[in-house]
Amino acid sequence: MKVGLYSQCMGGNSQYHAIHRRPELFENVLCMCSPMVVSMAAIFDAFSDLQGVRQYQELIDLELLKMGAFVAAEMTPHLWAPSVKMPVFMVQVLKDSWTRKPEDAQKTFDLLGSKDKELFWIEGTTRRFKDGYNYFGRHPEKIISFFDKHMK
């Protein structure tokens, strides 16, 4: 069976980590579309700023640890992106109001271990959910072209 992955947001982060930890399980994967992967620190920065609690990020991290979760700095695709060697089509909202940091996505892209990679910026919106996650529903050409190229 030919396998291509569509791994978005935190699912994409988890996919990167799985590839890092168990690369042998992904040897038959021909490519990956990776929309909206994000470091939680970028999201936490934007939201804590909106809530006026940005100065408390260390305390928020402590509360996350108490719950058995990871701290914000550990919830990032940056740690595992170098292990992703398959062709990758990464998609991001350039002015994403949830992150406010296009450099977070650019860093993830730059760290990808793939030699065959493309980063597509969705412009003209700030809406991650309405316009980012639904982009291919309205404009399927790019994703179809990517999978056609790598799955044939």
N, C-alpha and C positions, 0 to 999 in steps of 0.2 A: 504494500500500500504506500502511496505517496503521501507524505505528511507535510503540511504547512501550518504554522501557528498564527493565531490572531490573539494576542495577549495584551490587553489594555489596562492602563492605570496601575493600581496595586497588583493586579493579576500579572501584568507585565513585569513588575519588580520581582514578584515571586517566581515567575518563569526564569528570569535572569539568575536568581539565586539557585534554583533547581538545576539549571544548566551548569552552573559553577560547581555545585556539589556532586552531581551525577551526570557528567557529560556523556557517558556511555549510553544513557537512556535516550539521548537526543541525536545519535549518529545518523538515524534515518530521516531527520527533519531537514527538509530542503530549504526552508526560509521562514521568516517571521515578520508579520506586521505588528508593530509595537506602538499603538496610539496612546498618547496621553500619560506615558510613564512619568512619575513625579517623585521627588524627594518629599517626604512628609515634613521636613524642616521648612521647605518652601511654602507648603500649605499652612503649617503652624504659624510661620512668620506673618503671613497675610491675615489670617484670622485673629491671631492674638493682637495684632495691631488694630484691627477693626474693633475689637472688644476692649482695647485699652489695657491689656495685660501682657504686653510683649516682654516687659522686664521680668516676668515670672516664668520664663521658659524652663529654667532649671528646676523650678518647683513642679511644673507640669511634667517634666521628664521623671522626676522622683515619684510622682503619683502614678505614672505609667509603669514604672518598675514595680511599685507596690502591687499593681494589678496583674503582674506577670507579663507585661508587654515589653516592647523594645523602646528605647529612647528615640527621639526624632532623628538623631544623626545615624542611627542604625537602620532606619527605614528609608533606604535610598537605593536606587539602581546603580549609583556610582560604584559601589563596592563590588558588584558582580558583572557589570557591563563588559569588562575586558575578556571574560570567559565566553561571551556570545560571539561565535565565529561564523555562523550561517549568514546568508544575505538578510539584511534588515531594512524594512521600510518603516521609519519612525515618523509619527505625525503629532503635531502640537499646535495649540492655539497660541499665537505669538504674544498677544496681550491678555493672557489668561488672568481674569480677576481673582481666581482662586490661588494663584501662585505669585503673580506680579514679578516673576523672575524668569525671563526667557533664557537667561544664562544657565539655569538649572538643567533645562532640557538640552541646551547646546553642550553642556559638559557631559551629560549622559551619552549623547551622540558621539562626541569626540572620544570617549572612553571605550566605545564598542570595539570588540576585537575583530569584527568583520571587515574584510577588505571591500566587500560589496555592500554599501550602505547608502541610504538616502534619507535626508530629513526634510519633510514637507511642512511648511508653516501655514496654518490657516489664518488668514488675515481678515481684517474688517469686522472683527467681533472680539468681545471679551468673555463670551459665554462658553465655558468649558463643557457644560452638560448639554445644552441645547444645540450648540453649533459644532462643538468638538466631537463628542461621542456620536452624534448623528450625521457627521459630515459625509460618510460613505453612503448613507441612505439616500442622500440628495445628489451626491457626485460619485458614483461608483467607478468611474473610468480608471482612476489611478490605482485603486486596490485590485481591480480586475486585471489591469495590465501587469502589476507587480506579480500577482500569483500566476498569471498565464506565463510570464517569462520564466519563473523559477519552478513551476510544477509540471511543465511539459517534458 
